[in-house]
Amino acid sequence: MSKRPIVLFGDPVLVTPTSPVTSFGRHTEALVRDLLDTVDEPGHAGVAATQIGSGLRVFSYNVDGRIGYVINPEIAELSEEVQDGEEGCLSLPELAFPTRRAERAVVTGVDLRNEPVTLEGEGLMARCLQHETDHLDGRLYIDRLDRDTRREAMRAVRRSAWFLGADPAPQPSAQTLPSGLGGPA
């Protein structure tokens, strides 16, 4: 069990769709433990396997005292009601931009015993479920921004110390940004 370093924007693993988990042995258990250890940090609402360098379809979450994981998650339902709010990502540290998401989301998948699980949430949890599933599909939240805001985001990335090779600044806490996703995956 260990907290793993977060892969930063620019690494191809972040834009490569993941493969489903087909083997539920020690390797998968170790990946889930690492994801849970990594998400158990202040400001981390979610961590996708891609963010720790794995190409498998798994994510962990840590929202409002609910900590867990989903293997092979798929969005099963999204509400028509939307939420607008600042969203950030551990793989794009220090940045946050207004991102439209469904107000309610339902994800289905399995656990380590390959038993079905359903996870649903509203508000921040719904945002997290959508954000992390996007990661596993090879999509980043900045891909959802309107054209002008995406241009602004890319300028901010190019100016950032972490993109230029310096260590990123400490992540803001989940309470720093209205969406609580100032530091998630």
Secondary structure, 3 states (H helix, E strand, C coil): CCCCCCCCCCCHHHHCCCECCCCCCHHHHHHHHHHHHHHCCCCCCEEEHHHHCCCECEEEEEECCEEEEEEEEEEEEECCCEEEEEEEECCEEEEEEEEEEECEEEEEEECCCCCEEEEEEECHHHHHHHHHHHHHCCCCHHHHCCHHHHHHHHHHHHHCCCCCCCCCCCCCCCCCCCCCCCCCC
